[in-house]
Amino acid sequence: MNIVKTYQKVNSENENMSFGISKMEDIYKKRNGKVDEPHRHNYYTVLIINKAKGQHKIDFNAYGLSNKQVFFVAPGQVHQVIETEKSLGYAMTFSNQFLVENSIPLSFIDSLNLFQNYGQSPPLEPNNEQFVTIENFADNIFRLFYSNKTMKLLSIGSYLKLLLIECNNICSINPIELDVDSSGDNLIRTFKNAVNNNYKKEHSTTFYANELFITPDHLNRTFKAKIGKTAKDYIQARIITEAKRLLYFTDLSNKEIAYELGFNEPANFSAFFKKHTQLSPSNFKLHEIRS
């Protein structure tokens, strides 16, 4: 059975720290260019890449590494950076604890279109001017982190918030529709929590709309305006992501996984999985093991 490694500590040098930042070239040198195994974190990761070649796998979706990219990895996502040469950039990590301690509401992170917990997590690809702005924020964060300045973490928190706002402003997700009320962020947050708590047994948009005391149409319209995809897409992405994790990281049979994820018949699970991945569950597992 494959066991996915989970990193609990945000900063490997100081377990009491809830924030960390390193240069990607230093990480590459420290690892002697060796590729890390697929793993997950219990914290947020932001990769600000100036120059790179290779692949970044996030929840079994592969994205090419190139120049001027920003990747966002949410807690719990399985990821792996595969570099074919030394990268230049920053790897930044922070926890919910860091956000709270530095006056950044958790709702702020939830309201962003950056950390997509399930489904596709492609890199942000800013233009040259936008990337310079983002990289300048990262440069300031790096210098502050390794300085002895008083209240440096509060300053880092401020720069981090500015960096994330800049990235969110250039994100390609659909802009908010004018007729969607301002409570949409709370609705999305509540919906995501409901999906996370119930996806193993409830797969329909109607169920979650009823839980939120709104119509399925209102839920879909608000979700699409905020996130760029429908509520149904999100539910299905959550199920597929968990299916992939169970297939790769456990020794459960296809039948056991089907029942674990709320399918009445293994054949229904197999059909659902193949529709969304173009592979049968068994072929997916073989493909990932060999790749």
C-alpha positions in Angstrom: 0.0 0.0 0.0 1.3 3.5 -0.9 1.2 5.9 2.0 1.2 9.6 1.1 3.6 11.7 3.2 2.0 14.5 5.0 4.1 17.5 6.2 2.7 19.0 9.4 5.4 21.7 10.1 5.2 24.9 8.0 8.9 25.7 8.7 11.3 22.7 8.8 13.9 24.9 10.6 11.7 26.1 13.4 8.6 24.0 14.4 7.1 27.0 16.3 6.9 29.1 13.1 3.7 29.3 11.2 5.3 30.9 8.1 8.2 30.0 5.9 9.9 31.1 2.7 12.8 29.7 0.8 14.4 30.2 -2.6 13.6 27.4 -5.0 17.2 27.2 -6.1 18.3 26.6 -2.5 15.7 23.8 -2.1 17.0 22.2 -5.4 20.6 22.4 -4.1 19.6 21.0 -0.7 17.9 18.0 -2.4 20.8 17.6 -4.8 18.3 17.8 -7.6 16.4 14.7 -6.4 12.7 14.7 -7.1 10.5 14.7 -4.0 7.8 12.0 -3.6 4.2 13.0 -4.0 3.1 14.5 -0.6 0.6 16.8 1.0 0.8 19.7 3.5 -1.5 20.8 6.3 -0.9 24.4 5.3 -0.9 26.7 2.2 1.9 26.7 -0.4 2.6 29.4 -2.9 5.3 28.9 -5.6 6.4 32.1 -7.3 8.5 30.9 -10.2 10.7 33.2 -12.2 12.3 30.4 -14.3 11.8 26.6 -14.3 11.5 23.5 -16.5 9.7 20.4 -15.6 6.2 19.5 -14.2 4.1 20.3 -11.2 1.6 17.6 -10.3 -1.3 18.7 -8.1 -3.9 16.1 -7.3 -2.7 14.0 -10.2 -3.1 16.8 -12.8 0.2 17.7 -14.4 1.1 21.3 -15.3 4.3 22.3 -17.2 6.8 24.4 -15.3 7.9 27.5 -17.2 8.8 31.1 -16.6 6.7 33.7 -14.7 4.2 31.4 -13.0 2.5 31.3 -9.6 1.1 28.1 -8.2 -1.3 27.9 -5.3 -1.6 24.6 -3.3 -4.3 24.3 -0.7 -4.0 22.2 2.5 -4.7 18.6 1.8 -3.8 18.7 -1.9 -1.3 16.0 -3.0 1.5 17.6 -5.1 4.9 17.0 -6.5 7.4 19.3 -8.1 9.5 17.6 -10.8 12.3 19.8 -12.0 14.5 19.0 -14.9 16.9 21.8 -14.0 17.4 24.2 -11.1 14.4 26.6 -10.8 14.6 30.2 -9.8 11.9 31.6 -7.5 10.3 31.4 -4.1 8.4 28.7 -2.2 6.3 30.2 0.5 4.2 28.3 3.1 1.8 29.6 5.8 -0.8 28.1 8.1 -4.2 29.3 9.3 -2.5 30.1 12.6 -0.2 32.6 10.8 -3.3 34.3 9.2 -5.1 34.6 12.5 -2.0 35.9 14.4 -1.4 38.5 11.8 -4.9 39.9 11.4 -5.8 38.2 8.1 -9.3 36.8 8.4 -9.7 33.2 7.2 -12.7 34.4 5.2 -10.2 36.5 3.1 -8.5 33.3 1.9 -11.8 31.6 1.2 -13.0 34.6 -0.8 -10.0 34.3 -3.2 -10.2 32.5 -6.6 -6.6 31.1 -6.0 -6.7 28.1 -3.7 -8.9 25.6 -5.5 -9.0 22.6 -3.2 -10.3 20.1 -5.7 -10.3 19.7 -9.5 -8.0 21.7 -11.7 -5.3 24.0 -10.1 -3.5 25.5 -13.1 -0.8 28.1 -12.5 -1.5 31.8 -12.7 0.5 33.3 -15.6 0.9 37.0 -15.1 2.3 39.3 -17.8 5.8 40.8 -17.3 4.6 43.9 -15.4 2.3 41.9 -13.2 4.9 39.4 -12.4 7.4 42.1 -11.4 4.9 43.4 -8.9 4.3 39.9 -7.4 8.0 39.1 -7.3 8.7 42.5 -5.5 6.3 41.5 -2.8 8.0 38.1 -2.5 11.5 39.8 -2.4 10.3 42.0 0.5 8.8 39.0 2.4 12.1 37.1 1.9 14.2 39.9 3.2 11.9 40.6 6.2 11.7 36.9 7.1 15.5 36.6 7.5 15.9 40.0 9.2 15.8 40.9 12.9 13.2 43.6 12.5 10.6 44.1 15.2 7.1 43.0 14.3 8.4 41.5 11.1 5.7 38.9 10.9 3.0 41.6 10.9 4.9 43.2 8.0 5.1 39.9 6.2 1.4 39.4 6.7 0.7 42.7 5.1 2.9 42.0 2.1 1.4 38.5 1.8 -2.1 40.0 1.7 -1.0 42.5 -1.0 0.6 39.7 -3.0 -2.6 37.5 -2.9 -4.8 40.5 -3.8 -2.6 41.2 -6.8 -2.8 37.6 -7.9 -6.5 37.5 -7.4 -7.0 40.7 -9.4 -5.3 39.1 -12.5 -6.9 35.7 -12.0 -8.8 34.6 -15.1 -11.9 33.4 -13.2 -15.2 35.1 -14.2 -15.7 38.5 -12.6 -18.6 38.7 -10.1 -21.9 39.4 -11.7 -23.7 42.5 -10.6 -26.9 40.7 -9.7 -25.2 38.4 -7.3 -25.6 39.7 -3.7 -22.7 40.5 -1.5 -23.4 37.5 0.8 -22.1 35.3 -2.0 -18.8 34.7 -0.3 -20.5 33.4 2.8 -22.7 31.2 0.6 -19.7 29.7 -1.2 -17.8 29.1 2.0 -20.9 27.4 3.6 -21.4 25.3 0.4 -17.8 24.1 0.3 -17.9 23.1 4.0 -21.2 21.2 3.4 -19.7 19.4 0.4 -16.6 18.5 2.4 -18.8 17.0 5.2 -21.3 15.2 2.9 -19.7 14.3 -0.4 -19.3 10.7 0.4 -23.0 10.2 0.6 -24.7 13.2 -1.1 -23.8 13.9 -4.8 -26.7 16.2 -5.9 -26.8 20.0 -6.1 -30.4 19.9 -4.9 -29.3 18.4 -1.5 -26.8 21.2 -0.9 -29.2 23.9 -2.1 -31.8 22.6 0.4 -29.2 22.6 3.2 -28.6 26.2 2.4 -32.3 27.1 2.1 -31.9 28.3 -1.5 -32.8 27.0 -5.0 -30.3 24.9 -7.0 -30.4 27.7 -9.7 -29.4 30.4 -7.1 -26.6 28.1 -5.9 -25.3 27.4 -9.4 -25.5 31.0 -10.5 -23.7 32.4 -7.4 -21.0 29.7 -7.5 -20.4 30.1 -11.3 -20.1 33.9 -10.9 -17.6 33.6 -8.0 -15.6 30.5 -9.0 -16.1 30.1 -12.7 -17.8 26.6 -12.6 -21.1 25.2 -11.4 -21.8 23.7 -8.0 -22.3 20.3 -9.7 -18.8 20.6 -11.2 -17.4 21.3 -7.7 -19.2 18.3 -6.1 -18.0 16.0 -8.9 -14.4 17.3 -8.7 -14.4 16.6 -4.9 -15.5 13.0 -5.5 -13.0 12.4 -8.3 -10.1 13.9 -6.3 -10.9 11.6 -3.4 -11.3 8.6 -5.6 -7.9 9.3 -7.1 -6.3 9.6 -3.7 -8.0 6.3 -2.5 -6.9 4.5 -5.6 -3.3 5.6 -5.4 -2.6 5.8 -1.7 -4.6 2.9 -0.3 -5.1 -0.8 -1.0 -8.9 -0.6 -1.1 -10.6 -2.4 -4.0 -12.6 -0.6 -6.6 -15.8 -2.0 -5.0 -14.8 -0.8 -1.6 -13.9 2.7 -2.9 -17.3 2.8 -4.7 -19.2 2.2 -1.5 -16.9 4.5 0.5 -17.8 7.3 -1.9 -21.6 6.7 -1.8 -22.2 4.8 -5.0 -24.8 2.0 -4.8 -23.1 -0.1 -7.5 -19.3 -0.4 -8.3 -20.3 -0.2 -12.0 -21.8 3.2 -11.4 -18.6 4.4 -9.8 -16.5 3.0 -12.6 -18.6 4.7 -15.2 -18.5 8.0 -13.3 -14.8 7.8 -12.9 -14.1 7.0 -16.6 -16.4 9.8 -17.7 -14.4 12.4 -15.8 -10.9 11.0 -16.3 -11.1 9.0 -19.5 -9.6 6.1 -17.6 -11.1 3.2 -15.7 -10.2 3.2 -11.9 -7.8 0.2 -12.5 -6.1 1.8 -15.5 -5.7 5.1 -13.6 -3.9 3.3 -10.8 -1.6 1.5 -13.2 -0.9 4.7 -15.2 0.0 6.7 -12.0 2.3 3.9 -10.6 4.2 3.6 -13.9 4.5 7.4 -14.5 
